[in-house]
Each structure stands twice: as C-alpha cells, then as structure tokens.
C-alpha cells in the first residue's frame, strides 16, 4: 500500500524535473555583485564562477580586465538600465579588483 504512492511521487518529481531541464546558471552580474569573485583569484577561477565575459581588454600599463554586461528593466524608474562589471587582473592573471557601472540609455 505504501510503495505505490511513493513510486508515483518519485515518478512525478522525476518527470517534472526532466520537463523543466537543468537548473540555469546564475547570471554573471549577480555572481559578481554577491562577491563570489575576490581579489587574488586566478583567471580560470573567475571563468568557472562567472562564465565568459563580454570582452577581455588589455591595459597599456600591463594586465587586463574582463567586462561583463547586462541590460535589465528597472521597475522603480520604469526604464532599462545598462550595467557593466569590470574584473581587473594583474600581469600574472590574478584578480586585483571588481568594479561596477550603471547607466540609463537615452530614449
């Protein structure tokens, strides 16, 4: 008597999980804002946590930075906001800092 409902629940949960698919990867901007990328991390660690950047830009003074970008609806201001996050690396490929910028584009 107990086995039938238990098997039904397991099959139902498995079916729903198969239909929905795997859990989506967190947005790179959210990963960066929550502080999961810290100074001292290597480039490979940043890529595994935050994913591929929008751009990788070398600096004239040495090192480089990754630029992550997203656009999102800001319900408080009723407009779109463009957000950028910059992960700075030194010559050795270690993170030296993370910074953020946000702007509202002209209509």
Secondary structure, DSSP 8 states (H G I E B T S, - for coil): -HHHHHHHHHHHHHHHHHHH-S-----HHHHHHTT-S-TT-BHHHHHHHH---SEEEE-TTS-EEEEEEEEEEETTTTEEEEEEEEEEE-TTSBEEEEEEEEE----
